[in-house]
Amino acid sequence: MRVSSLREHYDVVVVGGGLVGASFACALGAKAGANPLRILVTEPVAALQASTSFDARSTALSYGSRRIYERLGLWQELSPLATPIKNIHVSDRGHFGAVRIDHANMGVEALGYVAENQHLGVVLTAALDRAPNIDFLCPAVIDELQPRPDGMSVRIQHGEGLPEGITTEITAGLVVLADGGKSILSERLGISGSVTHYGQKAIIANIAFEKSHDNVAFERFTDGGPLAVLPLATQQGDHRGALIWTVEEHEADEILALPEPLFLQQLQERFGYRLGHIEKVGARVAYPLSLAVAREQIRPGLVLLGNVAHTLHPVAGQGLNLALRDSEVLAELLAAAHDEGLSPGAMTVLQRYVDAQRHDQDATIDFSHYMMRLFSSGNPALIWARKFGLFSIDLIPVMKKTFARQAMGLAERRTRRA
Ligand SMILES: Cc1cc2nc3c(=O)[nH]c(=O)nc-3n(C[C@H](O)[C@H](O)[C@H](O)COP(=O)(O)OP(=O)(O)OC[C@H]3O[C@@H](n4cnc5c(N)ncnc54)[C@H](O)[C@@H]3O)c2cc1C
């Protein structure tokens, strides 16, 4: 519930109410037993929906993420505006070979779903508002975290007059840092990370085209970089899709500034005619792409979650999906520790989380990184490898299933859940 005054102490303070912070808080809030954990979520923007997390992008949610939102009781609200992906078509411009993954062969109703981030924001914000054991405060900026023997002290600037608003100092058993890939707080805490710049930007826009997408998600690899068109719900008779077009960094500004007919022409050349003529494009935005992985995910009283822990290339649509799996596991372990009478910020508790998620994180980061390297390269050996790779993935059922399970976010859940 939205608050204007704060308690002196919270069991868990979540810094950042974006896609990951809000989803994690809902997961932890849903664990409320007889003695629920008290949770605070803080967000700098005046209304959570105005967070950059809930901008004009769309997100491909894996089938595994659907199941997570189902367990949180949020899927019913999300599903009416989430477009099912029934098939995935992966191809390489100018080369033979394509992987076609069909939901029926995988025994699921859909391989994944495309949700508009703004809609995710509305649903998550409403869920935070309803949860009796979650306080959320916005606008509010955490400007200092200081370790204490039993957690963290947290200094918060809040109130409408930000940046010169009210300053309040509270304590927390655990601070969950979910303030995104440009986290100033992790920098101030001296948490370093490895960063690989891909020298690319993703141009995002909604597009309309001539033919129905028939719930197919297209992933196409071109010499400039990967290009994806994800199916969106038809609007006012327009067949719509979410475009994620990876281009070389130096080309991005020029492509963004192209008049609409020229933009559509260049896009058509790269994408081909699977959806007929591409007719319209909405507002275009470019995001620089890099892989960033924090060297520390936990300290006493602190855990990093979402983009601040690992920012992935969006080519494989794994960033949020991985963070949702992390969030669910962390929430489960914190609730269990609370029942055992352990502090949520105790290293024994946080180490259990790191141990539980290490393999999934490593595998997902590698999957995204190598997909991106393989499919952006003009190197003849790699072109041959991806041609052969796509061809063999399509022909060999075991490879196809493994590839699809990773893309669906189910690969690492087999051992944890039926
Ligand atoms: C073009 C593109 C396409 C993508 N497509 C997909 C996809 O299809 N599937 C997928 O799984 N992933 C996808 N991703 C990745 C996904 O968007 C990210 O994984 C996700 O946004 C991470 O969310 P986050 O909450 O960690 O960070 P953010 O979205 O950056 O949110 C951080 C939040 O913290 C707040 N904040 C910042 N500083 C402070 C502070 N000091 N105090 C309090 N709050 C603060 C911000 O206002 C914001 O609300 C894509 C990413 C991009 C760029």
The ligand as a Tripos MOL2 file, in Angstrom:
@<TRIPOS>MOLECULE
LIG
   53    58     1     0     0
SMALL
NO_CHARGES

@<TRIPOS>ATOM
      1 C1         15.4040   -3.3390  -25.8440 C.3       1 LIG1
      2 C2         15.2290   -4.3420  -24.7490 C.ar      1 LIG1
      3 C3         14.3700   -5.4360  -24.9250 C.ar      1 LIG1
      4 C4         14.2340   -6.3790  -23.9150 C.ar      1 LIG1
      5 N1         13.4360   -7.4700  -24.1150 N.ar      1 LIG1
      6 C5         13.3350   -8.4070  -23.1640 C.ar      1 LIG1
      7 C6         12.5260   -9.5800  -23.3720 C.ar      1 LIG1
      8 O1         11.8660   -9.7370  -24.4060 O.2       1 LIG1
      9 N2         12.4670  -10.5150  -22.3640 N.ar      1 LIG1
     10 C7         13.1770  -10.3680  -21.2110 C.ar      1 LIG1
     11 O2         13.1010  -11.2480  -20.3420 O.2       1 LIG1
     12 N3         13.9450   -9.2750  -20.9930 N.ar      1 LIG1
     13 C8         14.0320   -8.3090  -21.9300 C.ar      1 LIG1
     14 N4         14.8010   -7.1910  -21.7150 N.ar      1 LIG1
     15 C9         15.4760   -7.0450  -20.4230 C.3       1 LIG1
     16 C10        14.5550   -6.4080  -19.3730 C.3       1 LIG1
     17 O3         13.9750   -5.2220  -19.8800 O.3       1 LIG1
     18 C11        15.3470   -6.1130  -18.1130 C.3       1 LIG1
     19 O4         15.8780   -7.3310  -17.6620 O.3       1 LIG1
     20 C12        14.5040   -5.4810  -17.0240 C.3       1 LIG1
     21 O5         14.0210   -4.2220  -17.4390 O.3       1 LIG1
     22 C13        15.3260   -5.2760  -15.7500 C.3       1 LIG1
     23 O6         14.5200   -4.6750  -14.8040 O.3       1 LIG1
     24 P1         15.1340   -3.9940  -13.4880 P.3       1 LIG1
     25 O7         13.9370   -3.7100  -12.6380 O.co2     1 LIG1
     26 O8         16.2450   -4.8070  -12.9600 O.co2     1 LIG1
     27 O9         15.8060   -2.6450  -14.0000 O.3       1 LIG1
     28 P2         15.1190   -1.3420  -14.5800 P.3       1 LIG1
     29 O10        14.0940   -1.7330  -15.5720 O.co2     1 LIG1
     30 O11        16.2280   -0.4400  -15.0170 O.co2     1 LIG1
     31 O12        14.3850   -0.6650  -13.3150 O.3       1 LIG1
     32 C14        15.1160   -0.0950  -12.2500 C.3       1 LIG1
     33 C15        14.1580    0.6920  -11.3820 C.3       1 LIG1
     34 O13        14.8940    1.2340  -10.2560 O.3       1 LIG1
     35 C16        14.5590    2.6130  -10.0960 C.3       1 LIG1
     36 N5         15.7060    3.2870   -9.4350 N.ar      1 LIG1
     37 C17        16.8500    3.7110  -10.0020 C.ar      1 LIG1
     38 N6         17.6460    4.3000   -9.0660 N.ar      1 LIG1
     39 C18        16.9950    4.2420   -7.8640 C.ar      1 LIG1
     40 C19        17.2910    4.6810   -6.5170 C.ar      1 LIG1
     41 N7         18.4450    5.3080   -6.2050 N.pl3     1 LIG1
     42 N8         16.3770    4.4830   -5.5390 N.ar      1 LIG1
     43 C20        15.2170    3.8240   -5.8240 C.ar      1 LIG1
     44 N9         14.8890    3.3730   -7.0770 N.ar      1 LIG1
     45 C21        15.7680    3.5800   -8.0860 C.ar      1 LIG1
     46 C22        14.2540    3.0960  -11.5330 C.3       1 LIG1
     47 O14        13.4370    4.2490  -11.5490 O.3       1 LIG1
     48 C23        13.5200    1.8660  -12.1190 C.3       1 LIG1
     49 O15        12.1410    1.8700  -11.8490 O.3       1 LIG1
     50 C24        14.9560   -6.2350  -22.7100 C.ar      1 LIG1
     51 C25        15.8010   -5.1230  -22.5190 C.ar      1 LIG1
     52 C26        15.9490   -4.2000  -23.5380 C.ar      1 LIG1
     53 C27        16.8650   -3.0190  -23.3500 C.3       1 LIG1
@<TRIPOS>BOND
     1     1     2 1
     2     2     3 ar
     3     2    52 ar
     4     3     4 ar
     5     4     5 ar
     6     4    50 ar
     7     5     6 ar
     8     6     7 ar
     9     6    13 1
    10     7     8 2
    11     7     9 ar
    12     9    10 ar
    13    10    11 2
    14    10    12 ar
    15    12    13 ar
    16    13    14 ar
    17    14    15 1
    18    14    50 ar
    19    15    16 1
    20    16    17 1
    21    16    18 1
    22    18    19 1
    23    18    20 1
    24    20    21 1
    25    20    22 1
    26    22    23 1
    27    23    24 1
    28    24    25 2
    29    24    26 1
    30    24    27 1
    31    27    28 1
    32    28    29 2
    33    28    30 1
    34    28    31 1
    35    31    32 1
    36    32    33 1
    37    33    34 1
    38    33    48 1
    39    34    35 1
    40    35    36 1
    41    35    46 1
    42    36    37 ar
    43    36    45 ar
    44    37    38 ar
    45    38    39 ar
    46    39    40 ar
    47    39    45 ar
    48    40    41 1
    49    40    42 ar
    50    42    43 ar
    51    43    44 ar
    52    44    45 ar
    53    46    47 1
    54    46    48 1
    55    48    49 1
    56    50    51 ar
    57    51    52 ar
    58    52    53 1
@<TRIPOS>SUBSTRUCTURE
     1 LIG1         1 GROUP 0 **** ****
